[in-house]
Amino acid sequence: GIIRFGLPILQYSKSSGINDSTIQDWCQQIFDDNNGSDERIVFASSYLLKQLSKVSTVQKQLEAKSTNVIWGITFNRIETVFGVLNIRRHPILNYAGNYMFNGIVLDIANIGRSTLEVMNTTKLDLDKTGQRRADAYRLSESWLLRVVNKNTHAIIKGV
């Protein structure tokens, strides 16, 4: 769903690949003049990750095994002059049709949560319905992600 928010697009050519200049241009667009944080999360398809790993500056940092553990998930840490990219392969992008060449850049500080229905508890009377003699409760809550300051996020797209 977050892909449909009209985020800025960072493009690369699938035929010629990605180079150092492309990475620097992307990072300037990702980090400059948008009031975002100094670190971003990048979820990449396998194809995009392969293309990124061919870039010399990225390759050196991957070989150095510079990682960051965020939410119990290990990300590859890529430091640039503009900021830090924490990159992780996201397998769902490989199976999402047109997204198999793409990635998404997120500034977690600018992702919010909008609550539609607050957490509530309902007691279920399973004994009365003849299902079992036990106390049971249903917990329910509805919420959605909210993109704040959309210029701090981006879609990386292979064309």
N, C-alpha and C positions, 0 to 999 in steps of 0.2 A: 503494500500500500504506500509506503513512503516514497517509492519511485515515482508515483503519480502526482507529487506535490509541486511539480514544475521547478525542480532543482536545476542549478547551472550544469551545463554539459561540458565535460572535458573530453576532447576527441583524440583518437590516434588512428593511424592507418594500419589496417590488418596486414596489408601487403608489405609495407616497409618497416613495421614494428615501432618500438619505442626506443628513444635514445636519451642521453643525459639532458639535452636541451629541452626535450618534451617534459621530462620530470621537473626541471626547474621552472618551466612555464606553468605547469599544473600547480606546483607548490606556491608560486607567487599568487596565482588566482585563488587557491584554497585558503591561504593564510593572510593575505594583504587586505586591508581596508574593509573588514567585515565584522570587527569586534568579537571575533571568535577566540577560542583557547589556543594554546601553543601545541597541543597534541590532538590528532584526529585518528579515528578508526577507519580502516579501509577494508571492506569485504570484497574479495576479488574472485572471479571465476578461475578455473584452472588455466585456461588459455591466457587470461590477463596476467596471472601470476607467473606463468612461464615467460611471457614477454618482458615483464618487469625484471625477472631474474637474469635476463640477458644484458641488462644495462650495467655498465661497469661499476658505477657508484653504488648501486643497489646490491650487485653481486658481492662486492667486498664486504658490505655490512652483513649480508646473509651468511657469508663464509665465517665471519667473526662471531656468528651465533649470538648477536645482540637481540635479546628478547625482552618482552614485557608481559607480565601476567596480570590480566585485567578480568575481574569476575571469575577467576579460576581458569581462564582460557589463555593459552600462550600465543602471543602475537609476535611477529618479527618486527623489530624496531628499526626504522630507517630514519636517520637524522639528516636533515637538509638545513641550509642556511635560513630558511623561512620558518621551519618548525619540524615536529616529529610526526611521522606516519607510522601507525601501528597496523601492520598488514596481516590479514588472515584469509586463507582460502575458505570460501563458503560454497559447499557443494551444491546447494540448491540452485545457484546461478547457472550451473552446467546443464540443468534440466529445464530451465525456464525459457526455452525457445530463443528469442532474440537476445537474451541476456547472457548467453554463453561466452560472449567476448567482452563482457562488461564488468564493472565494479561499482561500488557505492562508497562515498566518503562521508563519514558522519562526525559531527562535533557533538559528543555526548552531552556537553554542558548546555547545548541548545536543543535538546530533545526533552519534551515535557510529557506529562501524563494528564489527560482530561478524564475525570471520573463522570461516567454517565449514570451509574447506579452505585451507591455506596455499599460496602460490605454489609450483608445482613444474614441472619440465621433464621431458618424455619424448622420447627420441630415436625418431624414426620411421624404419623401414628401408624406404624407398620402392624401393630397388634390388631387394630380395628379393621384393617383391610385384609387380615388373614395371612400376611406374608411371613412374619416372624415376631417373636416376643423379644424385642430389643428396642432400646432407645436409639433413634437415628435423627440426624440433623442434616439439612442441606445448607451449604454456604453459597452465596451468590454475590457477584460483583461484576460490573461492566465498566470498562475503561478503554481508552484508545491513546495511541501515541500522538503527540502534538509537535510539529516542527516549528521551532522558534528561530527567527533570523535565518531564513532559508539560504542566504548567501554563504553561510558557514559550512554547508553541505554541498555535495556534488555527485553527479553520475559520470563515471568514466565509460566512454562508449567507443567501441571499435567500429570503424566505418570502412 
